[in-house]
Structures are given as structure tokens and as C-alpha cells.
Amino acid sequence: ERVQAHAAPLDALAGSGWKLVHAEQPSGFRKLAEAARKRADFAASIGLVLGKDDGAIEDVHRGGPAFRAGIAPGGTLLAVNGRAYSLRRLQDAVSEAKAASSPIDLLVRNGDVFRTVRIDYRGGLRYPRLERVAATRDRLGDIFASK
């Protein structure tokens, strides 16, 4: 039951004095990791991980908005809402989707096939991070402090 249950890791975090939250800005560590790997990680929002500069679709998270729209790894993101792909343009589109009434339109190329995919997503940019739960014992801190 604990292996199959999705809540088990979050329960363990709560028991250690921490919780998983999402922020609109990536942490400093995430920024450094994305820069080193030359990736743009939209996994917690639209469910895509892209090559930062070229828009190569490196990963699609199962069950996420991009997966439900039919996007698969191996393609290339060429345009966002009718304009040429850039990291900034995709970040803006995902962020602006919170207040928009229309889906995000992505032009995707797979081999010699081009298609426009509509991502119906309204959650904005989401970056996971851990946050301390007030008035609880910091068991993770205890683990890292032990020698």
C-alpha cells in the first residue's frame, strides 16, 4: 500500500517537518541546475521539459496538460501563440494563462509533420520547493546535521 500510494512521500515530508509547495519563481538551485543542463523545466505546470535554446521536447510528464494534448518527447517546439519559440515567450504564455480565457497554442514539429497543439492550462508557472512547517520538529535538519 505504501509503495503504490502517491501520498506516502508527502506524508513522510510532513512527518519530518516539511511540506511541498509550488512557487511562481524557481529557486536559486533550480536556476543553476537548468542552466547547467541547458533545459527549461515546465514539468510542474504544463508538463514539459525542453532544451532551453532550441525548444527540443526532452520529456513530457504523463498525465500533465502537454501529455493530454498529445505532445510526445522527440519533437521540437517551434512557436508559442503564433510567435517563434523563445524561453521567455513560453514563460510569459504560461504565466499569462492564469488570467486568459483561451488555451496556449504551441506549434510542434515531429520529423516533417507540423501541428498546432492547444494546451488548456490555467495554473501559471509552478516550481516545486520544500517549505518548513511551523512548530514542528525539523527531522530532515537532524538527519543532515548528524555526522
QUIHU-V346447 format. One line per field, one symbol per residue. phi: phi as a letter, one per 40 degrees, with the letter a starting at -180 (. if undefined). burial: 1 if it has 24 or more other C-alpha atoms within 12 Angstrom, else 0. A space follows every 50 residues. Layout:
phi->???
burial->???
//
This chain:
phi->.ccccccdccccccccgbacbbbcbccdccdccccccfbbbbdcbcgbbb cdcbgcccabcdgcdccccgcbchcbcbabfgbdcadcccdccccccdbc bbcccbcbbbgbbbacbbbcabcgcbbcacbccdgbccccdcccccb
burial->00000000000011010110000001000000000000111111111111 11001111111001111011111011111110001110111011101000 00111111100000011111101111100000000000000000000
//
